[in-house]
Amino acid sequence: MITRPSPGNHEFYVEHGAIGVAGYGYFSYFDGVQHNADGTVMTATIAGNPDTGGTFTQPVPFSDGQAGHFEQTGGLGTNSAPGGQIGVGNGWYSYNLGSWHLISLNIECETQPGGCTGAWIASELQWLKKDLAANHSACTLAYWHQPTFIPANSIAVPEGTTAKAFWQLLYQYGADVVLNGHDHLYGRYRPLDPSGNYDPKKGIREFVVGTGGETLDAVVTTNTTTADPTGNPNFNKENLEAATGEFWGVMGLTLNQNSYAWDFESALKDPAQTTGPDSYSDKGVGSCHGPVNRW
């Protein structure tokens, strides 16, 4: 119950050997699984998954809990009969911690109703705007999986591109920090606006921390194929303040009254890296600029 999660692609999509069907397992784990009258786990059979066309049996989660709301019906259903008895994992929620307002968002839109441009993501944006409008905290942080600004040399994914709409609302309402994962490296950007321009006064600092154990990605600073939203091949060179793709590790984030401090520490160096230092550390502090409607 101390965990405040946010889902990733492996919780929603069937890919890379992982079966994450519409978030069923994710919500069952964090919100709890329902049982039948005889004590057995309640399950749902999902056919026609967009990723594979396969049929999957999944546990049925409760509608609400630690991971946010799970709508029991209205999902993609089968290819021949969309909707019906297939759940829709919303999973966005917010909470306060001291002087901070924290927002967990769900960007796994590919297999949700309307995909990354339809009704599901529109409802999340509507919720986010309402949540931010009611926020009077000194500092605001939002987190989701696929980043908009990418330290690795990877192709822009629909989720990261769609998340720019999160950025626009967060920037409009004076948010301070964005936390992402997905790319298997560590990266820290200087404060940016939603278009990727440096903005030391109102800009949001993005951290990408994907160093939990998966095969590491190389950091790319100058490459025309890097997925940056500006089309500038030097985007990462100009805006990425610190990064490494050579170490697994963890970042601690201290939320102070009107500021924050980060501390990334390596745990293990990639054995494929035979030169360079044996450890990596990135520490620093940032100030909150406060939301537009602060008390």
Buried (B, 14 or more C-beta within 10 A) or exposed (E): EEEBBBBBBBBBBBEEEEBBBBBBBBBBBBBBBBEEEEEEEBBBEBBBBEBEEEEBEBBBBBBBBBBBBBBBEBBBBBEEEEEEBBBBBBBBBBEEEEBBBBBBBBBBBBBBBEBBEEEBBEBBBEBBBEBBEEBEBBBBBBBBBBBBBBBBBBEBBBBBBBBBBBBBBBBBBBBBBBBBBBBBBBBBBBBBBBEBEEBEEBBBBBBBBBBEEEEBBEBBBEBEEBBBBBEBBBBBEBBBEBBBBBBBBEBEBEBBEEBBEBEBBBEEBBEEBEEEEEEBEBEEEBEBBBBEEBE
